[in-house]
């Protein structure tokens, strides 16, 4: 008979999910699925709210990504007002987003993923975590904690608090950066640089040794990659400007589409649904579903850009591409390279933060443009830590939301995450699969999901009717009545 193996829950990710491996009657792997079991209906309960509240409301979707949603909502609000925000407000939003990318990448690399690299796949699960890392390499653990604290402190200096700050608003931001905050950032930049330098050196040694097989086999397949670039093809994380936009690049290096505008995203991106997950399955429409598989996030951003535009990050990007074996313009197709890409983006963030705070003009000027509602529909886009984030709002003439669609980065990686776990299972599990599978092999399959650092609270919403099972039991646990829907 056929058999199903469940990995439940998937650990060291944000949210709740499981993996199922389906075996045929002979014990051969037939299919692998990444199931997202949680459901959150933010799109629906935003309806009826003023669009000016969306930056504050959608920031509450997640405690990991509040800045990403706040900025995407504010950018959508800018378009509904039809205003050009002040240059200083744009710079301050950029500073905030760089700090958000930095602190989130530090959390993913040091706290969630590095226990696998540094402690080993065979390590006791009770020690294969942050506390085990602290015991094994306290200096590296401190470096990761300090690096994340640096990013979070910038968020607090700008927004007043580290989580759910209501600082970015339609038209700009609420307050400028103080001179004291600028001095603090400049003072702590050297320590942050030292922390990521240590992590890069260690990770490269691991890539040259025990992680070579994982680099070759964890989600190594052709796909498209989607991200923002500016008008010259440089790495972008917030506003690509009039000459930039969304770019799609294939694994062979071909630019499939360029300068796509977020307002037209429904013309080139579709969202499929499957009955076994609350997470949608976005795809590139011209190739259809599921052939239109694409990836977003740090690896995608580095794959689609020509260069970052800062000296240290460009040198690290060149090495990342050369390690793929395909030369300086290579597209890296291994999902395992997301970990290396996060470290390169941390470098880019530190260089970007330094350039902004070293500019004296960052402390003076207007930070908000004010206007009334001028449009009834708008789409805002930004690069969140996990990838490209779309906010699509429709409003009535009073500015009240009538429809919301949130296209989240984790959802856009859904097809790739499912393909990754299937590929890892076929690579590492014996064939046929035995009755008892050692935990380290199952952890490798889980680690395929951790490559993408999914944020499931952000990304779970559904099309159609939500399945529901309601049971009424007495004090002894006896089932008295049951109702099912869907």
Secondary structure, DSSP 8 states (H G I E B T S, - for coil): --EEEEEES--SSBS-EEEEEEE-TTS-EEEEEEEE-----HHHHTTTSBGGGHHHHHGGG-SSSHHHHHHHHHHHHHHHHT----HHHHHHHHHHHHHHHHHHHHIIIIIIIHHHHHH-TTS-TTTSSHHHHHHH-HHHHHHHHHHHHHHHHHHHHHHSSSSS---EETTEESS---HHHHHHHHHHHHHHHHHHHHHHHHHHHHHTTTTHHHHHHSSB---EEEEEE-TTSBB-SS---TT-EEEEEETTS-EEEEEE-GGGHHHHEEEE--TT-SS-EEEEGGG-TTTT-EE-SHHHHHHH-SB-SSHHHHHHHHHHHHHTTS-TT----BGGGHHHHHHHHHHHHHHHHHHHHT-GGGGSS--B-------SEEEEEEEETTEEEEEEEEE-TTSBEEEEEEE-HHHHTHHHHHHHHHHHHHHHS-SS--SS--HHHHHHHHHHHHTTT-BHHHH---SS---EEEEEE-TT--EEEEEEE-
